[in-house]
Amino acid sequence: MIDTRFLSDDKRPLRTLVDEALAHAPRKMLFPKELSDSYGAYSAEIKTRKALPAAAICLALFNFGLILDYKFAPHLIWQFLGIRFLASTLPILFVVWISGRFLSHTVRDWVIAAGLVWGAVMLNALVAMRGATAAHLAFSVGLYLIVINIVFHLAPRVATTLSCIVCLTTVLLAWNRLVVMDDQTILALTFLIAAAIITLVANFRHDATMRHLYLLILREQIRTQDMEQANQELSAISYTDALTGVSNRRRFDIEFELACQNAREQKGVLGLLLIDVDHFKRYNDTHGHPAGDACLKQVAARISDQIRREQDVIARIGGEEFAIILRETSVAGADRVASRIHTALRAEWPQGLPPVTVSIGLAIMTGSSTSTIMQAADTALYEAKERGRNRTITTALAA
């Protein structure tokens, strides 16, 4: 998964950037600023994961060279051991470790490059102590360039800069052996330059492949996110009442079944309020359907303000009928909710919109089935209407 913290939240321009980068991928090595930071973090994670084992293998082979050191200069074996292990292996391992653990991807490659420059100096010192020829020196530095540009796979501009520094450092430190331009020296310098160019070409091609892979993964990630967002929106639409914005009957049925099951299993208390807008047909006939729609929106909004949004559910289950599921409540707590609803509806209404009252049937369950509590709440609602409306009737059900 690509870290998109560096990317814009607006997926359309991001998708456009990705498509444009894919179209120009064969000719374009650099990304726009919007993509470069994200790619840097993505590639750094992969490089860091591979760098430590690769560095360990390369340094193990490097220290295996003690056999050759002993063969050419046995009297200097302790100096060779100190340079290879203490002065080279430990510092480079530390640099690789700290760059992957503590440093940002923007400075990681440069810190590793600094450590590898030091390694090049130590390599030249080893070759000089053994009194090696120019060909031997070129061969050793050529292997080192492979490690720099292919094994560690630094960013192309870092790899290019580091390769030039390593070659220049080698020439300066071994000037006394390279100043005589005989056939062996010319061959050594040619090999050194060729090794730098070939390994840099491999580095560039590998980086281009990683960039292309990054773009393909990012494009699929964007498509997946867009699809998930579309599915969430469709799901929200399918469970939301289009007029009032509260849950619809489908969502209510699902939530009510789950709430009842949980209340039975946990031996908890569940409250159900059935709410009916009083004389709503007369309201529609008198003030018109647009006013009726505005009235229902206002009722839904005021009821929503009286419940616990994370825990309770309000739904429109009929034309002017609403329902509230109160999880983990009590008779007194449910009565307070009903009382707050009546109070909220008595507050001043928007100008031009006549106020309404509601009748509420409240049932409290301690182990009953969905059909039982629904029937009890419906009976209580009917009684509230029979008693003159604008009131709450409560029924408590035991297990």
HELIX and SHEET records of a PDB file:
HELIX    1   1 LYS A   11  ALA A   23  1                                  13    
HELIX    2   2 LYS A   33  PHE A   64  1                                  32    
HELIX    3   3 LEU A   66  PHE A   72  1                                   7    
HELIX    4   4 PRO A   74  LEU A   76  5                                   3    
HELIX    5   5 ILE A   77  LEU A   81  1                                   5    
HELIX    6   6 GLY A   82  THR A   89  3                                   8    
HELIX    7   7 LEU A   90  ARG A  101  1                                  12    
HELIX    8   8 HIS A  105  MET A  129  1                                  25    
HELIX    9   9 ALA A  134  ILE A  146  1                                  13    
HELIX   10  10 VAL A  147  VAL A  151  3                                   5    
HELIX   11  11 PRO A  156  LEU A  173  1                                  18    
HELIX   12  12 TRP A  175  LEU A  178  1                                   4    
HELIX   13  13 ASP A  183  SER A  238  1                                  56    
HELIX   14  14 ARG A  249  GLN A  266  1                                  18    
HELIX   15  15 PHE A  280  HIS A  287  1                                   8    
HELIX   16  16 HIS A  289  SER A  304  1                                  16    
HELIX   17  17 VAL A  331  ARG A  346  1                                  16    
HELIX   18  18 THR A  370  GLU A  386  1                                  17    
SHEET    1   A 5 VAL A 313  ARG A 316  0                                        
SHEET    2   A 5 GLU A 321  ARG A 327 -1                                        
SHEET    3   A 5 LEU A 270  VAL A 277 -1                                        
SHEET    4   A 5 VAL A 358  MET A 365 -1                                        
SHEET    5   A 5 THR A 392  LEU A 397  1                                        
END                                                                             
